[in-house]
Amino acid sequence: RYVEIKHGRICQLAFLGQIVTRNGQHFPGDIDYEGHSFASFPNGLAAINGPDSISSAGLLQILAFVAVLEIRVMTDVTGESEFRGDFRNGFDFGWNKQTEEWKLQKRAVELNQGRAAMMGILGLMVHEQLGGSVPIVGEL
């Protein structure tokens, strides 16, 4: 279940990132010292394996950042987690004030939304490789 929750969270971010960048929203400024802007790189899979893709050094930096998140941040640092995937690490955010039924319902909602996001990002990746147009996203 832990891996499913983790992949669901990652896919929710990936799906949102696809929608936002395809809508033309990019970080302002340059991504490197050579003057390449965030908007100068293509969207989707073409950003990592296309002719205008991010450099190998940039991809290594992304992988190193993900590794640091995996090892140091996205873990149960305090040992006080209530369930697998609980990374509050001492921060409450009002979770402990809720009933057990409410907590179970919210965990089920997160699990289902993660499953939907996994299917959504998979569909976007397949359509990107096939080409054409997707109703909300537009041209791929």
TORTOR-379052 format. One record per residue (C-alpha): residue in three letters; chain; x, y, z. Coordinates in Angstrom, 1 decimal, decimal comma. Layout:
! TORTOR-379052
+------+------+--------+--------+--------+
! code ! unit !      X !      Y !      Z !
+------+------+--------+--------+--------+
!  ala !    A !      X !      Y !      Z !
...
+------+------+--------+--------+--------+
//
This chain:
! TORTOR-379052
+------+------+--------+--------+--------+
! code ! unit !      X !      Y !      Z !
+------+------+--------+--------+--------+
!  arg !    A !    0,0 !    0,0 !    0,0 !
!  tyr !    A !    2,9 !    2,4 !    0,7 !
!  val !    A !    4,2 !    2,2 !   -2,8 !
!  glu !    A !    0,7 !    2,8 !   -4,2 !
!  ile !    A !    0,3 !    5,9 !   -2,1 !
!  lys !    A !    3,7 !    7,2 !   -3,1 !
!  his !    A !    3,1 !    6,6 !   -6,8 !
!  gly !    A !   -0,3 !    8,1 !   -6,5 !
!  arg !    A !    1,2 !   11,3 !   -5,0 !
!  ile !    A !    3,9 !   11,5 !   -7,7 !
!  cys !    A !    1,3 !   11,0 !  -10,5 !
!  gln !    A !   -1,0 !   13,7 !   -9,0 !
!  leu !    A !    1,9 !   16,1 !   -9,3 !
!  ala !    A !    2,9 !   14,9 !  -12,7 !
!  phe !    A !   -0,7 !   15,2 !  -14,1 !
!  leu !    A !   -1,0 !   18,7 !  -12,6 !
!  gly !    A !    2,4 !   19,6 !  -14,1 !
!  gln !    A !    1,3 !   18,4 !  -17,5 !
!  ile !    A !   -1,9 !   20,4 !  -17,5 !
!  val !    A !   -0,2 !   23,6 !  -16,1 !
!  thr !    A !    2,7 !   23,6 !  -18,5 !
!  arg !    A !    0,6 !   22,8 !  -21,6 !
!  asn !    A !   -1,5 !   25,7 !  -20,6 !
!  gly !    A !    1,5 !   27,9 !  -21,1 !
!  gln !    A !    2,3 !   28,5 !  -17,4 !
!  his !    A !    6,1 !   28,3 !  -16,7 !
!  phe !    A !    8,4 !   29,6 !  -14,0 !
!  pro !    A !    9,8 !   33,0 !  -14,9 !
!  gly !    A !   13,4 !   33,5 !  -15,5 !
!  asp !    A !   16,2 !   31,3 !  -16,7 !
!  ile !    A !   16,8 !   27,7 !  -15,9 !
!  asp !    A !   20,6 !   27,9 !  -16,4 !
!  tyr !    A !   23,5 !   30,4 !  -16,8 !
!  glu !    A !   23,4 !   30,0 !  -20,6 !
!  gly !    A !   20,1 !   32,0 !  -20,7 !
!  his !    A !   17,6 !   29,1 !  -21,4 !
!  ser !    A !   14,2 !   30,0 !  -20,0 !
!  phe !    A !   11,9 !   27,5 !  -18,5 !
!  ala !    A !    9,5 !   28,1 !  -21,4 !
!  ser !    A !   12,2 !   27,3 !  -24,0 !
!  phe !    A !   12,0 !   23,6 !  -23,2 !
!  pro !    A !    9,2 !   21,4 !  -24,7 !
!  asn !    A !    6,5 !   19,9 !  -22,5 !
!  gly !    A !    6,0 !   16,3 !  -21,6 !
!  leu !    A !    8,4 !   13,5 !  -22,6 !
!  ala !    A !   10,1 !   15,7 !  -25,2 !
!  ala !    A !   11,7 !   17,6 !  -22,3 !
!  ile !    A !   13,9 !   14,7 !  -21,5 !
!  asn !    A !   14,4 !   12,9 !  -24,8 !
!  gly !    A !   13,7 !   15,3 !  -27,6 !
!  pro !    A !   16,0 !   17,4 !  -29,8 !
!  asp !    A !   15,4 !   20,5 !  -27,5 !
!  ser !    A !   15,6 !   18,5 !  -24,3 !
!  ile !    A !   17,1 !   19,3 !  -20,9 !
!  ser !    A !   20,9 !   18,7 !  -20,8 !
!  ser !    A !   22,3 !   15,5 !  -19,2 !
!  ala !    A !   23,7 !   17,6 !  -16,3 !
!  gly !    A !   20,2 !   19,1 !  -15,7 !
!  leu !    A !   18,7 !   15,6 !  -15,6 !
!  leu !    A !   21,4 !   14,5 !  -13,1 !
!  gln !    A !   20,5 !   17,4 !  -10,9 !
!  ile !    A !   16,8 !   16,5 !  -11,0 !
!  leu !    A !   17,6 !   12,9 !  -10,1 !
!  ala !    A !   19,9 !   14,0 !   -7,3 !
!  phe !    A !   17,1 !   16,2 !   -5,9 !
!  val !    A !   14,6 !   13,4 !   -6,1 !
!  ala !    A !   17,1 !   11,1 !   -4,3 !
!  val !    A !   17,5 !   13,7 !   -1,5 !
!  leu !    A !   13,8 !   14,0 !   -1,2 !
!  glu !    A !   13,4 !   10,2 !   -1,1 !
!  ile !    A !   16,2 !    9,6 !    1,5 !
!  arg !    A !   15,8 !   12,7 !    3,8 !
!  val !    A !   12,5 !   14,3 !    3,4 !
!  met !    A !    9,8 !   11,8 !    2,4 !
!  thr !    A !   10,4 !    9,5 !    5,3 !
!  asp !    A !    9,1 !    9,1 !    8,8 !
!  val !    A !   11,8 !   11,0 !   10,6 !
!  thr !    A !   10,2 !   11,0 !   14,0 !
!  gly !    A !    9,0 !    7,5 !   14,1 !
!  glu !    A !    5,5 !    8,7 !   15,1 !
!  ser !    A !    3,5 !    7,9 !   11,9 !
!  glu !    A !    0,0 !    6,6 !   12,3 !
!  phe !    A !    0,0 !    4,8 !    8,9 !
!  arg !    A !    2,2 !    4,1 !    5,9 !
!  gly !    A !    2,8 !    7,3 !    4,0 !
!  asp !    A !    2,3 !    9,5 !    7,0 !
!  phe !    A !    5,1 !   12,1 !    6,6 !
!  arg !    A !    3,9 !   14,8 !    9,0 !
!  asn !    A !    7,0 !   14,4 !   11,1 !
!  gly !    A !    5,8 !   16,3 !   14,1 !
!  phe !    A !    3,6 !   18,8 !   12,2 !
!  asp !    A !   -0,1 !   18,3 !   12,9 !
!  phe !    A !   -2,1 !   20,5 !   10,4 !
!  gly !    A !   -5,2 !   19,6 !   12,5 !
!  trp !    A !   -5,1 !   15,9 !   11,6 !
!  asn !    A !   -5,1 !   14,8 !   15,3 !
!  lys !    A !   -8,3 !   16,8 !   16,0 !
!  gln !    A !  -10,4 !   14,7 !   13,6 !
!  thr !    A !  -12,4 !   11,5 !   14,2 !
!  glu !    A !  -11,1 !    8,1 !   13,1 !
!  glu !    A !  -13,9 !    7,8 !   10,5 !
!  trp !    A !  -12,9 !   11,2 !    9,0 !
!  lys !    A !   -9,2 !   10,1 !    8,8 !
!  leu !    A !  -10,1 !    6,8 !    7,1 !
!  gln !    A !  -12,3 !    8,6 !    4,6 !
!  lys !    A !   -9,6 !   11,1 !    3,7 !
!  arg !    A !   -7,0 !    8,3 !    3,3 !
!  ala !    A !   -9,4 !    6,5 !    1,0 !
!  val !    A !  -10,0 !    9,6 !   -1,0 !
!  glu !    A !   -6,2 !   10,2 !   -1,4 !
!  leu !    A !   -5,8 !    6,6 !   -2,5 !
!  asn !    A !   -8,5 !    6,8 !   -5,1 !
!  gln !    A !   -7,4 !   10,2 !   -6,4 !
!  gly !    A !   -3,8 !    8,7 !   -6,7 !
!  arg !    A !   -5,2 !    5,8 !   -8,7 !
!  ala !    A !   -7,1 !    8,2 !  -11,0 !
!  ala !    A !   -3,9 !   10,3 !  -11,4 !
!  met !    A !   -1,9 !    7,2 !  -12,4 !
!  met !    A !   -4,4 !    6,5 !  -15,2 !
!  gly !    A !   -4,5 !   10,1 !  -16,2 !
!  ile !    A !   -0,8 !   10,6 !  -16,6 !
!  leu !    A !   -0,5 !    7,3 !  -18,4 !
!  gly !    A !   -3,2 !    8,4 !  -20,8 !
!  leu !    A !   -1,5 !   11,8 !  -21,4 !
!  met !    A !    1,9 !   10,0 !  -22,0 !
!  val !    A !    0,3 !    7,6 !  -24,5 !
!  his !    A !   -1,5 !   10,4 !  -26,3 !
!  glu !    A !    1,6 !   12,4 !  -26,5 !
!  gln !    A !    3,4 !    9,6 !  -28,3 !
!  leu !    A !    0,5 !    9,0 !  -30,6 !
!  gly !    A !    0,1 !   12,6 !  -31,4 !
!  gly !    A !   -3,1 !   14,5 !  -32,1 !
!  ser !    A !   -5,3 !   16,5 !  -29,8 !
!  val !    A !   -6,8 !   15,9 !  -26,4 !
!  pro !    A !  -10,0 !   17,9 !  -25,5 !
!  ile !    A !   -8,8 !   19,8 !  -22,5 !
!  val !    A !   -5,0 !   19,6 !  -23,0 !
!  gly !    A !   -5,0 !   20,5 !  -26,8 !
!  glu !    A !   -2,3 !   19,5 !  -29,2 !
!  leu !    A !    0,3 !   17,1 !  -28,0 !
+------+------+--------+--------+--------+
//
